[in-house]
Amino acid sequence: KIDKMQRDMKTKEDLKTVALGTSKINDLDPRITVAWCKRHEVPIEMIFNKSLLAKFCCAMDVILISDSEIHRMEPCS
């Protein structure tokens, strides 16, 4: 039990420097995330916090045509 607690403490300490939300901001196109949320009926608020919703507001215009097609009204700037 002590070993597990020590491992957990080490893991927690090691992960302090890892920004877990970074990939949502830098690596994923928000239009893809919005399209996925719409397709699977997941509220976008569960994925993006308020500041990211404001930053990616142009991605909210994603229109789903079919399972394989995603179209937008206008380009994201």
mmJSON file of the N, C-alpha and C atoms, coordinates in Angstrom:
{"data_MODEL":{"atom_site":{
"group_PDB":["ATOM","ATOM","ATOM","ATOM","ATOM","ATOM","ATOM","ATOM","ATOM","ATOM","ATOM","ATOM","ATOM","ATOM","ATOM","ATOM","ATOM","ATOM","ATOM","ATOM","ATOM","ATOM","ATOM","ATOM","ATOM","ATOM","ATOM","ATOM","ATOM","ATOM","ATOM","ATOM","ATOM","ATOM","ATOM","ATOM","ATOM","ATOM","ATOM","ATOM","ATOM","ATOM","ATOM","ATOM","ATOM","ATOM","ATOM","ATOM","ATOM","ATOM","ATOM","ATOM","ATOM","ATOM","ATOM","ATOM","ATOM","ATOM","ATOM","ATOM","ATOM","ATOM","ATOM","ATOM","ATOM","ATOM","ATOM","ATOM","ATOM","ATOM","ATOM","ATOM","ATOM","ATOM","ATOM","ATOM","ATOM","ATOM","ATOM","ATOM","ATOM","ATOM","ATOM","ATOM","ATOM","ATOM","ATOM","ATOM","ATOM","ATOM","ATOM","ATOM","ATOM","ATOM","ATOM","ATOM","ATOM","ATOM","ATOM","ATOM","ATOM","ATOM","ATOM","ATOM","ATOM","ATOM","ATOM","ATOM","ATOM","ATOM","ATOM","ATOM","ATOM","ATOM","ATOM","ATOM","ATOM","ATOM","ATOM","ATOM","ATOM","ATOM","ATOM","ATOM","ATOM","ATOM","ATOM","ATOM","ATOM","ATOM","ATOM","ATOM","ATOM","ATOM","ATOM","ATOM","ATOM","ATOM","ATOM","ATOM","ATOM","ATOM","ATOM","ATOM","ATOM","ATOM","ATOM","ATOM","ATOM","ATOM","ATOM","ATOM","ATOM","ATOM","ATOM","ATOM","ATOM","ATOM","ATOM","ATOM","ATOM","ATOM","ATOM","ATOM","ATOM","ATOM","ATOM","ATOM","ATOM","ATOM","ATOM","ATOM","ATOM","ATOM","ATOM","ATOM","ATOM","ATOM","ATOM","ATOM","ATOM","ATOM","ATOM","ATOM","ATOM","ATOM","ATOM","ATOM","ATOM","ATOM","ATOM","ATOM","ATOM","ATOM","ATOM","ATOM","ATOM","ATOM","ATOM","ATOM","ATOM","ATOM","ATOM","ATOM","ATOM","ATOM","ATOM","ATOM","ATOM","ATOM","ATOM","ATOM","ATOM","ATOM","ATOM","ATOM","ATOM","ATOM","ATOM","ATOM","ATOM","ATOM","ATOM","ATOM","ATOM","ATOM","ATOM","ATOM","ATOM","ATOM","ATOM"],
"id":[1,2,3,4,5,6,7,8,9,10,11,12,13,14,15,16,17,18,19,20,21,22,23,24,25,26,27,28,29,30,31,32,33,34,35,36,37,38,39,40,41,42,43,44,45,46,47,48,49,50,51,52,53,54,55,56,57,58,59,60,61,62,63,64,65,66,67,68,69,70,71,72,73,74,75,76,77,78,79,80,81,82,83,84,85,86,87,88,89,90,91,92,93,94,95,96,97,98,99,100,101,102,103,104,105,106,107,108,109,110,111,112,113,114,115,116,117,118,119,120,121,122,123,124,125,126,127,128,129,130,131,132,133,134,135,136,137,138,139,140,141,142,143,144,145,146,147,148,149,150,151,152,153,154,155,156,157,158,159,160,161,162,163,164,165,166,167,168,169,170,171,172,173,174,175,176,177,178,179,180,181,182,183,184,185,186,187,188,189,190,191,192,193,194,195,196,197,198,199,200,201,202,203,204,205,206,207,208,209,210,211,212,213,214,215,216,217,218,219,220,221,222,223,224,225,226,227,228,229,230,231],
"type_symbol":["N","C","C","N","C","C","N","C","C","N","C","C","N","C","C","N","C","C","N","C","C","N","C","C","N","C","C","N","C","C","N","C","C","N","C","C","N","C","C","N","C","C","N","C","C","N","C","C","N","C","C","N","C","C","N","C","C","N","C","C","N","C","C","N","C","C","N","C","C","N","C","C","N","C","C","N","C","C","N","C","C","N","C","C","N","C","C","N","C","C","N","C","C","N","C","C","N","C","C","N","C","C","N","C","C","N","C","C","N","C","C","N","C","C","N","C","C","N","C","C","N","C","C","N","C","C","N","C","C","N","C","C","N","C","C","N","C","C","N","C","C","N","C","C","N","C","C","N","C","C","N","C","C","N","C","C","N","C","C","N","C","C","N","C","C","N","C","C","N","C","C","N","C","C","N","C","C","N","C","C","N","C","C","N","C","C","N","C","C","N","C","C","N","C","C","N","C","C","N","C","C","N","C","C","N","C","C","N","C","C","N","C","C","N","C","C","N","C","C","N","C","C","N","C","C","N","C","C","N","C","C"],
"label_atom_id":["N","CA","C","N","CA","C","N","CA","C","N","CA","C","N","CA","C","N","CA","C","N","CA","C","N","CA","C","N","CA","C","N","CA","C","N","CA","C","N","CA","C","N","CA","C","N","CA","C","N","CA","C","N","CA","C","N","CA","C","N","CA","C","N","CA","C","N","CA","C","N","CA","C","N","CA","C","N","CA","C","N","CA","C","N","CA","C","N","CA","C","N","CA","C","N","CA","C","N","CA","C","N","CA","C","N","CA","C","N","CA","C","N","CA","C","N","CA","C","N","CA","C","N","CA","C","N","CA","C","N","CA","C","N","CA","C","N","CA","C","N","CA","C","N","CA","C","N","CA","C","N","CA","C","N","CA","C","N","CA","C","N","CA","C","N","CA","C","N","CA","C","N","CA","C","N","CA","C","N","CA","C","N","CA","C","N","CA","C","N","CA","C","N","CA","C","N","CA","C","N","CA","C","N","CA","C","N","CA","C","N","CA","C","N","CA","C","N","CA","C","N","CA","C","N","CA","C","N","CA","C","N","CA","C","N","CA","C","N","CA","C","N","CA","C","N","CA","C","N","CA","C","N","CA","C","N","CA","C","N","CA","C","N","CA","C","N","CA","C"],
"label_alt_id":[null,null,null,null,null,null,null,null,null,null,null,null,null,null,null,null,null,null,null,null,null,null,null,null,null,null,null,null,null,null,null,null,null,null,null,null,null,null,null,null,null,null,null,null,null,null,null,null,null,null,null,null,null,null,null,null,null,null,null,null,null,null,null,null,null,null,null,null,null,null,null,null,null,null,null,null,null,null,null,null,null,null,null,null,null,null,null,null,null,null,null,null,null,null,null,null,null,null,null,null,null,null,null,null,null,null,null,null,null,null,null,null,null,null,null,null,null,null,null,null,null,null,null,null,null,null,null,null,null,null,null,null,null,null,null,null,null,null,null,null,null,null,null,null,null,null,null,null,null,null,null,null,null,null,null,null,null,null,null,null,null,null,null,null,null,null,null,null,null,null,null,null,null,null,null,null,null,null,null,null,null,null,null,null,null,null,null,null,null,null,null,null,null,null,null,null,null,null,null,null,null,null,null,null,null,null,null,null,null,null,null,null,null,null,null,null,null,null,null,null,null,null,null,null,null,null,null,null,null,null,null],
"label_comp_id":["LYS","LYS","LYS","ILE","ILE","ILE","ASP","ASP","ASP","LYS","LYS","LYS","MET","MET","MET","GLN","GLN","GLN","ARG","ARG","ARG","ASP","ASP","ASP","MET","MET","MET","LYS","LYS","LYS","THR","THR","THR","LYS","LYS","LYS","GLU","GLU","GLU","ASP","ASP","ASP","LEU","LEU","LEU","LYS","LYS","LYS","THR","THR","THR","VAL","VAL","VAL","ALA","ALA","ALA","LEU","LEU","LEU","GLY","GLY","GLY","THR","THR","THR","SER","SER","SER","LYS","LYS","LYS","ILE","ILE","ILE","ASN","ASN","ASN","ASP","ASP","ASP","LEU","LEU","LEU","ASP","ASP","ASP","PRO","PRO","PRO","ARG","ARG","ARG","ILE","ILE","ILE","THR","THR","THR","VAL","VAL","VAL","ALA","ALA","ALA","TRP","TRP","TRP","CYS","CYS","CYS","LYS","LYS","LYS","ARG","ARG","ARG","HIS","HIS","HIS","GLU","GLU","GLU","VAL","VAL","VAL","PRO","PRO","PRO","ILE","ILE","ILE","GLU","GLU","GLU","MET","MET","MET","ILE","ILE","ILE","PHE","PHE","PHE","ASN","ASN","ASN","LYS","LYS","LYS","SER","SER","SER","LEU","LEU","LEU","LEU","LEU","LEU","ALA","ALA","ALA","LYS","LYS","LYS","PHE","PHE","PHE","CYS","CYS","CYS","CYS","CYS","CYS","ALA","ALA","ALA","MET","MET","MET","ASP","ASP","ASP","VAL","VAL","VAL","ILE","ILE","ILE","LEU","LEU","LEU","ILE","ILE","ILE","SER","SER","SER","ASP","ASP","ASP","SER","SER","SER","GLU","GLU","GLU","ILE","ILE","ILE","HIS","HIS","HIS","ARG","ARG","ARG","MET","MET","MET","GLU","GLU","GLU","PRO","PRO","PRO","CYS","CYS","CYS","SER","SER","SER"],
"label_asym_id":["A","A","A","A","A","A","A","A","A","A","A","A","A","A","A","A","A","A","A","A","A","A","A","A","A","A","A","A","A","A","A","A","A","A","A","A","A","A","A","A","A","A","A","A","A","A","A","A","A","A","A","A","A","A","A","A","A","A","A","A","A","A","A","A","A","A","A","A","A","A","A","A","A","A","A","A","A","A","A","A","A","A","A","A","A","A","A","A","A","A","A","A","A","A","A","A","A","A","A","A","A","A","A","A","A","A","A","A","A","A","A","A","A","A","A","A","A","A","A","A","A","A","A","A","A","A","A","A","A","A","A","A","A","A","A","A","A","A","A","A","A","A","A","A","A","A","A","A","A","A","A","A","A","A","A","A","A","A","A","A","A","A","A","A","A","A","A","A","A","A","A","A","A","A","A","A","A","A","A","A","A","A","A","A","A","A","A","A","A","A","A","A","A","A","A","A","A","A","A","A","A","A","A","A","A","A","A","A","A","A","A","A","A","A","A","A","A","A","A","A","A","A","A","A","A","A","A","A","A","A","A"],
"label_entity_id":["1","1","1","1","1","1","1","1","1","1","1","1","1","1","1","1","1","1","1","1","1","1","1","1","1","1","1","1","1","1","1","1","1","1","1","1","1","1","1","1","1","1","1","1","1","1","1","1","1","1","1","1","1","1","1","1","1","1","1","1","1","1","1","1","1","1","1","1","1","1","1","1","1","1","1","1","1","1","1","1","1","1","1","1","1","1","1","1","1","1","1","1","1","1","1","1","1","1","1","1","1","1","1","1","1","1","1","1","1","1","1","1","1","1","1","1","1","1","1","1","1","1","1","1","1","1","1","1","1","1","1","1","1","1","1","1","1","1","1","1","1","1","1","1","1","1","1","1","1","1","1","1","1","1","1","1","1","1","1","1","1","1","1","1","1","1","1","1","1","1","1","1","1","1","1","1","1","1","1","1","1","1","1","1","1","1","1","1","1","1","1","1","1","1","1","1","1","1","1","1","1","1","1","1","1","1","1","1","1","1","1","1","1","1","1","1","1","1","1","1","1","1","1","1","1","1","1","1","1","1","1"],
"label_seq_id":[1,1,1,2,2,2,3,3,3,4,4,4,5,5,5,6,6,6,7,7,7,8,8,8,9,9,9,10,10,10,11,11,11,12,12,12,13,13,13,14,14,14,15,15,15,16,16,16,17,17,17,18,18,18,19,19,19,20,20,20,21,21,21,22,22,22,23,23,23,24,24,24,25,25,25,26,26,26,27,27,27,28,28,28,29,29,29,30,30,30,31,31,31,32,32,32,33,33,33,34,34,34,35,35,35,36,36,36,37,37,37,38,38,38,39,39,39,40,40,40,41,41,41,42,42,42,43,43,43,44,44,44,45,45,45,46,46,46,47,47,47,48,48,48,49,49,49,50,50,50,51,51,51,52,52,52,53,53,53,54,54,54,55,55,55,56,56,56,57,57,57,58,58,58,59,59,59,60,60,60,61,61,61,62,62,62,63,63,63,64,64,64,65,65,65,66,66,66,67,67,67,68,68,68,69,69,69,70,70,70,71,71,71,72,72,72,73,73,73,74,74,74,75,75,75,76,76,76,77,77,77],
"pdbx_PDB_ins_code":[null,null,null,null,null,null,null,null,null,null,null,null,null,null,null,null,null,null,null,null,null,null,null,null,null,null,null,null,null,null,null,null,null,null,null,null,null,null,null,null,null,null,null,null,null,null,null,null,null,null,null,null,null,null,null,null,null,null,null,null,null,null,null,null,null,null,null,null,null,null,null,null,null,null,null,null,null,null,null,null,null,null,null,null,null,null,null,null,null,null,null,null,null,null,null,null,null,null,null,null,null,null,null,null,null,null,null,null,null,null,null,null,null,null,null,null,null,null,null,null,null,null,null,null,null,null,null,null,null,null,null,null,null,null,null,null,null,null,null,null,null,null,null,null,null,null,null,null,null,null,null,null,null,null,null,null,null,null,null,null,null,null,null,null,null,null,null,null,null,null,null,null,null,null,null,null,null,null,null,null,null,null,null,null,null,null,null,null,null,null,null,null,null,null,null,null,null,null,null,null,null,null,null,null,null,null,null,null,null,null,null,null,null,null,null,null,null,null,null,null,null,null,null,null,null,null,null,null,null,null,null],
"Cartn_x":[0.828,0.0,0.874,1.96,2.885,3.532,3.895,4.495,3.536,2.267,1.27,1.12,1.09,0.969,2.184,3.364,4.576,4.561,4.112,4.005,2.997,1.865,0.839,1.358,2.104,2.669,3.692,4.504,5.495,4.805,3.784,3.04,2.405,1.8,1.168,2.199,3.348,4.414,4.922,5.095,5.588,4.608,3.309,2.294,1.996,2.58,2.335,2.807,3.821,4.368,3.727,2.834,2.184,0.861,0.694,-0.572,-1.5,-2.459,-3.327,-4.278,-4.552,-5.444,-4.741,-3.421,-2.659,-3.034,-3.233,-3.531,-4.873,-5.83,-7.114,-6.928,-5.96,-5.75,-4.852,-3.771,-2.744,-2.821,-3.206,-3.098,-4.382,-5.524,-6.791,-7.455,-7.924,-8.698,-10.044,-10.411,-11.659,-12.892,-12.822,-13.972,-14.225,-13.162,-13.307,-13.927,-13.453,-13.991,-15.474,-15.842,-17.248,-18.1,-17.595,-18.335,-18.535,-17.484,-17.586,-18.643,-18.612,-19.59,-21.013,-21.21,-22.55,-22.996,-22.086,-22.429,-22.808,-22.111,-22.349,-23.192,-23.761,-24.658,-24.02,-22.767,-22.027,-22.021,-22.442,-22.409,-20.967,-20.772,-19.431,-18.817,-19.667,-19.186,-18.454,-18.687,-17.97,-16.54,-16.268,-14.949,-14.154,-14.775,-14.098,-14.607,-13.69,-14.104,-14.56,-14.991,-15.568,-14.578,-13.33,-12.362,-12.084,-12.045,-11.841,-13.07,-14.251,-15.467,-15.433,-14.959,-14.858,-13.786,-12.667,-11.571,-11.963,-12.706,-13.062,-14.496,-15.049,-16.462,-16.742,-15.749,-15.979,-16.163,-15.658,-15.792,-17.204,-18.01,-19.364,-20.286,-19.826,-20.643,-20.537,-19.932,-19.763,-21.128,-21.277,-22.52,-22.215,-22.952,-22.757,-23.664,-23.061,-23.827,-24.115,-23.102,-23.239,-22.132,-22.048,-21.008,-19.605,-19.453,-18.118,-17.834,-18.809,-18.616,-18.878,-17.97,-18.114,-17.917,-18.872,-18.759,-18.928,-18.334,-18.442,-19.083,-19.663,-20.261,-19.178,-18.149,-17.081,-15.787,-14.641,-13.37,-13.133,-12.452,-12.066,-10.848,-10.852,-9.7,-8.83],
"Cartn_y":[-1.194,0.0,1.261,1.204,2.344,2.556,1.44,1.551,2.219,1.834,2.429,3.921,4.295,5.714,6.497,5.903,6.579,6.725,5.684,5.768,6.838,6.869,7.866,9.284,9.466,10.78,11.188,10.24,10.527,10.864,10.099,10.363,11.744,12.08,13.385,14.494,14.319,15.313,15.431,14.299,14.305,14.973,14.825,15.363,16.843,17.427,18.839,19.731,19.3,20.128,19.84,18.88,18.528,19.258,20.039,20.743,19.813,19.242,18.243,18.831,20.119,20.737,21.275,21.217,21.807,21.227,19.927,19.333,19.807,20.111,20.628,21.986,22.755,24.098,24.07,23.321,23.398,22.317,21.123,20.0,19.66,19.926,19.554,20.767,20.584,21.633,21.713,22.868,22.968,22.604,22.778,22.425,20.922,20.147,18.683,18.3,18.951,18.673,19.025,20.179,20.604,19.629,19.225,18.279,16.955,16.482,15.224,15.368,16.48,16.7,16.713,17.39,17.433,16.051,15.315,13.986,13.031,13.151,12.227,12.843,14.018,14.703,14.916,15.348,15.674,17.191,17.734,19.196,19.707,20.717,21.252,21.797,22.193,22.71,21.638,20.37,19.297,19.174,19.716,19.606,20.899,22.033,23.323,24.132,24.789,25.692,27.014,27.971,29.219,30.013,30.058,30.849,30.214,28.875,28.213,28.348,28.341,28.564,29.944,30.934,32.282,32.336,31.657,31.664,30.956,29.859,29.044,29.273,30.45,30.693,30.479,30.72,30.523,29.044,28.156,26.722,26.222,27.003,26.576,26.55,27.097,27.14,25.872,24.839,23.593,23.012,22.606,21.983,20.545,19.605,18.199,17.853,17.438,17.046,15.546,14.77,13.326,12.858,11.55,11.029,11.276,11.426,11.601,13.037,13.919,15.287,16.297,17.254,18.363,19.644,20.556,21.823,22.959,24.081,25.277,26.398,27.323,28.483,29.426,29.713,30.63,30.177,30.587,30.14,30.739,30.0,30.444,31.363,32.509,33.395,33.334],
"Cartn_z":[0.0,0.0,0.0,0.722,0.768,-0.599,-1.261,-2.593,-3.579,-3.509,-4.412,-4.144,-2.88,-2.534,-3.024,-2.902,-3.37,-4.895,-5.593,-7.057,-7.462,-6.764,-7.061,-6.823,-5.743,-5.445,-6.512,-6.956,-7.986,-9.307,-9.655,-10.889,-10.837,-9.717,-9.566,-9.72,-9.124,-9.225,-10.667,-11.322,-12.709,-13.663,-13.418,-14.315,-14.08,-13.044,-12.773,-13.909,-14.627,-15.706,-17.057,-17.115,-18.376,-18.464,-19.514,-19.729,-20.499,-19.807,-20.418,-21.455,-21.395,-22.358,-23.593,-23.624,-24.724,-26.075,-26.163,-27.465,-28.012,-27.135,-27.604,-28.264,-27.791,-28.319,-29.55,-29.499,-30.536,-31.604,-31.25,-32.173,-32.915,-32.324,-32.951,-33.588,-34.798,-35.451,-34.723,-34.204,-33.44,-34.257,-35.58,-36.429,-36.388,-36.321,-36.237,-34.897,-33.838,-32.502,-32.439,-32.992,-32.985,-33.801,-34.962,-35.799,-35.071,-34.381,-33.628,-32.524,-31.821,-30.748,-31.294,-32.43,-33.021,-33.474,-34.101,-34.615,-33.482,-32.346,-31.233,-30.124,-30.411,-29.48,-28.113,-28.14,-26.915,-26.791,-25.661,-25.5,-25.623,-26.446,-26.68,-25.385,-24.443,-23.162,-22.347,-22.686,-21.994,-22.516,-23.686,-24.3,-24.14,-24.448,-24.38,-23.195,-22.486,-21.416,-22.035,-21.199,-21.708,-22.551,-22.135,-22.902,-24.255,-24.322,-25.614,-26.505,-25.913,-26.7,-27.36,-26.615,-27.173,-28.262,-28.023,-28.994,-30.29,-30.177,-31.331,-31.774,-31.553,-31.89,-33.373,-34.234,-35.674,-36.013,-35.177,-35.44,-35.166,-34.486,-34.145,-35.363,-36.491,-37.701,-38.539,-37.996,-38.745,-39.082,-40.319,-40.783,-41.175,-40.618,-40.964,-42.138,-43.239,-44.416,-44.359,-44.059,-43.907,-42.973,-42.751,-41.866,-42.391,-43.698,-44.259,-44.705,-44.657,-45.139,-44.038,-43.954,-43.013,-43.822,-43.736,-44.451,-43.462,-43.786,-42.953,-43.751,-43.037,-43.66,-44.182,-43.367,-43.743,-43.079,-43.617,-43.04,-41.666,-40.837,-39.498,-39.625,-38.978,-39.082,-37.848],
"occupancy":[1.0,1.0,1.0,1.0,1.0,1.0,1.0,1.0,1.0,1.0,1.0,1.0,1.0,1.0,1.0,1.0,1.0,1.0,1.0,1.0,1.0,1.0,1.0,1.0,1.0,1.0,1.0,1.0,1.0,1.0,1.0,1.0,1.0,1.0,1.0,1.0,1.0,1.0,1.0,1.0,1.0,1.0,1.0,1.0,1.0,1.0,1.0,1.0,1.0,1.0,1.0,1.0,1.0,1.0,1.0,1.0,1.0,1.0,1.0,1.0,1.0,1.0,1.0,1.0,1.0,1.0,1.0,1.0,1.0,1.0,1.0,1.0,1.0,1.0,1.0,1.0,1.0,1.0,1.0,1.0,1.0,1.0,1.0,1.0,1.0,1.0,1.0,1.0,1.0,1.0,1.0,1.0,1.0,1.0,1.0,1.0,1.0,1.0,1.0,1.0,1.0,1.0,1.0,1.0,1.0,1.0,1.0,1.0,1.0,1.0,1.0,1.0,1.0,1.0,1.0,1.0,1.0,1.0,1.0,1.0,1.0,1.0,1.0,1.0,1.0,1.0,1.0,1.0,1.0,1.0,1.0,1.0,1.0,1.0,1.0,1.0,1.0,1.0,1.0,1.0,1.0,1.0,1.0,1.0,1.0,1.0,1.0,1.0,1.0,1.0,1.0,1.0,1.0,1.0,1.0,1.0,1.0,1.0,1.0,1.0,1.0,1.0,1.0,1.0,1.0,1.0,1.0,1.0,1.0,1.0,1.0,1.0,1.0,1.0,1.0,1.0,1.0,1.0,1.0,1.0,1.0,1.0,1.0,1.0,1.0,1.0,1.0,1.0,1.0,1.0,1.0,1.0,1.0,1.0,1.0,1.0,1.0,1.0,1.0,1.0,1.0,1.0,1.0,1.0,1.0,1.0,1.0,1.0,1.0,1.0,1.0,1.0,1.0,1.0,1.0,1.0,1.0,1.0,1.0,1.0,1.0,1.0,1.0,1.0,1.0,1.0,1.0,1.0,1.0,1.0,1.0],
"B_iso_or_equiv":[0.0,0.0,0.0,0.0,0.0,0.0,0.0,0.0,0.0,0.0,0.0,0.0,0.0,0.0,0.0,0.0,0.0,0.0,0.0,0.0,0.0,0.0,0.0,0.0,0.0,0.0,0.0,0.0,0.0,0.0,0.0,0.0,0.0,0.0,0.0,0.0,0.0,0.0,0.0,0.0,0.0,0.0,0.0,0.0,0.0,0.0,0.0,0.0,0.0,0.0,0.0,0.0,0.0,0.0,0.0,0.0,0.0,0.0,0.0,0.0,0.0,0.0,0.0,0.0,0.0,0.0,0.0,0.0,0.0,0.0,0.0,0.0,0.0,0.0,0.0,0.0,0.0,0.0,0.0,0.0,0.0,0.0,0.0,0.0,0.0,0.0,0.0,0.0,0.0,0.0,0.0,0.0,0.0,0.0,0.0,0.0,0.0,0.0,0.0,0.0,0.0,0.0,0.0,0.0,0.0,0.0,0.0,0.0,0.0,0.0,0.0,0.0,0.0,0.0,0.0,0.0,0.0,0.0,0.0,0.0,0.0,0.0,0.0,0.0,0.0,0.0,0.0,0.0,0.0,0.0,0.0,0.0,0.0,0.0,0.0,0.0,0.0,0.0,0.0,0.0,0.0,0.0,0.0,0.0,0.0,0.0,0.0,0.0,0.0,0.0,0.0,0.0,0.0,0.0,0.0,0.0,0.0,0.0,0.0,0.0,0.0,0.0,0.0,0.0,0.0,0.0,0.0,0.0,0.0,0.0,0.0,0.0,0.0,0.0,0.0,0.0,0.0,0.0,0.0,0.0,0.0,0.0,0.0,0.0,0.0,0.0,0.0,0.0,0.0,0.0,0.0,0.0,0.0,0.0,0.0,0.0,0.0,0.0,0.0,0.0,0.0,0.0,0.0,0.0,0.0,0.0,0.0,0.0,0.0,0.0,0.0,0.0,0.0,0.0,0.0,0.0,0.0,0.0,0.0,0.0,0.0,0.0,0.0,0.0,0.0,0.0,0.0,0.0,0.0,0.0,0.0],
"pdbx_formal_charge":[null,null,null,null,null,null,null,null,null,null,null,null,null,null,null,null,null,null,null,null,null,null,null,null,null,null,null,null,null,null,null,null,null,null,null,null,null,null,null,null,null,null,null,null,null,null,null,null,null,null,null,null,null,null,null,null,null,null,null,null,null,null,null,null,null,null,null,null,null,null,null,null,null,null,null,null,null,null,null,null,null,null,null,null,null,null,null,null,null,null,null,null,null,null,null,null,null,null,null,null,null,null,null,null,null,null,null,null,null,null,null,null,null,null,null,null,null,null,null,null,null,null,null,null,null,null,null,null,null,null,null,null,null,null,null,null,null,null,null,null,null,null,null,null,null,null,null,null,null,null,null,null,null,null,null,null,null,null,null,null,null,null,null,null,null,null,null,null,null,null,null,null,null,null,null,null,null,null,null,null,null,null,null,null,null,null,null,null,null,null,null,null,null,null,null,null,null,null,null,null,null,null,null,null,null,null,null,null,null,null,null,null,null,null,null,null,null,null,null,null,null,null,null,null,null,null,null,null,null,null,null],
"auth_seq_id":[1,1,1,2,2,2,3,3,3,4,4,4,5,5,5,6,6,6,7,7,7,8,8,8,9,9,9,10,10,10,11,11,11,12,12,12,13,13,13,14,14,14,15,15,15,16,16,16,17,17,17,18,18,18,19,19,19,20,20,20,21,21,21,22,22,22,23,23,23,24,24,24,25,25,25,26,26,26,27,27,27,28,28,28,29,29,29,30,30,30,31,31,31,32,32,32,33,33,33,34,34,34,35,35,35,36,36,36,37,37,37,38,38,38,39,39,39,40,40,40,41,41,41,42,42,42,43,43,43,44,44,44,45,45,45,46,46,46,47,47,47,48,48,48,49,49,49,50,50,50,51,51,51,52,52,52,53,53,53,54,54,54,55,55,55,56,56,56,57,57,57,58,58,58,59,59,59,60,60,60,61,61,61,62,62,62,63,63,63,64,64,64,65,65,65,66,66,66,67,67,67,68,68,68,69,69,69,70,70,70,71,71,71,72,72,72,73,73,73,74,74,74,75,75,75,76,76,76,77,77,77],
"auth_comp_id":["LYS","LYS","LYS","ILE","ILE","ILE","ASP","ASP","ASP","LYS","LYS","LYS","MET","MET","MET","GLN","GLN","GLN","ARG","ARG","ARG","ASP","ASP","ASP","MET","MET","MET","LYS","LYS","LYS","THR","THR","THR","LYS","LYS","LYS","GLU","GLU","GLU","ASP","ASP","ASP","LEU","LEU","LEU","LYS","LYS","LYS","THR","THR","THR","VAL","VAL","VAL","ALA","ALA","ALA","LEU","LEU","LEU","GLY","GLY","GLY","THR","THR","THR","SER","SER","SER","LYS","LYS","LYS","ILE","ILE","ILE","ASN","ASN","ASN","ASP","ASP","ASP","LEU","LEU","LEU","ASP","ASP","ASP","PRO","PRO","PRO","ARG","ARG","ARG","ILE","ILE","ILE","THR","THR","THR","VAL","VAL","VAL","ALA","ALA","ALA","TRP","TRP","TRP","CYS","CYS","CYS","LYS","LYS","LYS","ARG","ARG","ARG","HIS","HIS","HIS","GLU","GLU","GLU","VAL","VAL","VAL","PRO","PRO","PRO","ILE","ILE","ILE","GLU","GLU","GLU","MET","MET","MET","ILE","ILE","ILE","PHE","PHE","PHE","ASN","ASN","ASN","LYS","LYS","LYS","SER","SER","SER","LEU","LEU","LEU","LEU","LEU","LEU","ALA","ALA","ALA","LYS","LYS","LYS","PHE","PHE","PHE","CYS","CYS","CYS","CYS","CYS","CYS","ALA","ALA","ALA","MET","MET","MET","ASP","ASP","ASP","VAL","VAL","VAL","ILE","ILE","ILE","LEU","LEU","LEU","ILE","ILE","ILE","SER","SER","SER","ASP","ASP","ASP","SER","SER","SER","GLU","GLU","GLU","ILE","ILE","ILE","HIS","HIS","HIS","ARG","ARG","ARG","MET","MET","MET","GLU","GLU","GLU","PRO","PRO","PRO","CYS","CYS","CYS","SER","SER","SER"],
"auth_asym_id":["A","A","A","A","A","A","A","A","A","A","A","A","A","A","A","A","A","A","A","A","A","A","A","A","A","A","A","A","A","A","A","A","A","A","A","A","A","A","A","A","A","A","A","A","A","A","A","A","A","A","A","A","A","A","A","A","A","A","A","A","A","A","A","A","A","A","A","A","A","A","A","A","A","A","A","A","A","A","A","A","A","A","A","A","A","A","A","A","A","A","A","A","A","A","A","A","A","A","A","A","A","A","A","A","A","A","A","A","A","A","A","A","A","A","A","A","A","A","A","A","A","A","A","A","A","A","A","A","A","A","A","A","A","A","A","A","A","A","A","A","A","A","A","A","A","A","A","A","A","A","A","A","A","A","A","A","A","A","A","A","A","A","A","A","A","A","A","A","A","A","A","A","A","A","A","A","A","A","A","A","A","A","A","A","A","A","A","A","A","A","A","A","A","A","A","A","A","A","A","A","A","A","A","A","A","A","A","A","A","A","A","A","A","A","A","A","A","A","A","A","A","A","A","A","A","A","A","A","A","A","A"],
"auth_atom_id":["N","CA","C","N","CA","C","N","CA","C","N","CA","C","N","CA","C","N","CA","C","N","CA","C","N","CA","C","N","CA","C","N","CA","C","N","CA","C","N","CA","C","N","CA","C","N","CA","C","N","CA","C","N","CA","C","N","CA","C","N","CA","C","N","CA","C","N","CA","C","N","CA","C","N","CA","C","N","CA","C","N","CA","C","N","CA","C","N","CA","C","N","CA","C","N","CA","C","N","CA","C","N","CA","C","N","CA","C","N","CA","C","N","CA","C","N","CA","C","N","CA","C","N","CA","C","N","CA","C","N","CA","C","N","CA","C","N","CA","C","N","CA","C","N","CA","C","N","CA","C","N","CA","C","N","CA","C","N","CA","C","N","CA","C","N","CA","C","N","CA","C","N","CA","C","N","CA","C","N","CA","C","N","CA","C","N","CA","C","N","CA","C","N","CA","C","N","CA","C","N","CA","C","N","CA","C","N","CA","C","N","CA","C","N","CA","C","N","CA","C","N","CA","C","N","CA","C","N","CA","C","N","CA","C","N","CA","C","N","CA","C","N","CA","C","N","CA","C","N","CA","C","N","CA","C","N","CA","C","N","CA","C","N","CA","C","N","CA","C"],
"pdbx_PDB_model_num":[1,1,1,1,1,1,1,1,1,1,1,1,1,1,1,1,1,1,1,1,1,1,1,1,1,1,1,1,1,1,1,1,1,1,1,1,1,1,1,1,1,1,1,1,1,1,1,1,1,1,1,1,1,1,1,1,1,1,1,1,1,1,1,1,1,1,1,1,1,1,1,1,1,1,1,1,1,1,1,1,1,1,1,1,1,1,1,1,1,1,1,1,1,1,1,1,1,1,1,1,1,1,1,1,1,1,1,1,1,1,1,1,1,1,1,1,1,1,1,1,1,1,1,1,1,1,1,1,1,1,1,1,1,1,1,1,1,1,1,1,1,1,1,1,1,1,1,1,1,1,1,1,1,1,1,1,1,1,1,1,1,1,1,1,1,1,1,1,1,1,1,1,1,1,1,1,1,1,1,1,1,1,1,1,1,1,1,1,1,1,1,1,1,1,1,1,1,1,1,1,1,1,1,1,1,1,1,1,1,1,1,1,1,1,1,1,1,1,1,1,1,1,1,1,1,1,1,1,1,1,1]
}}}
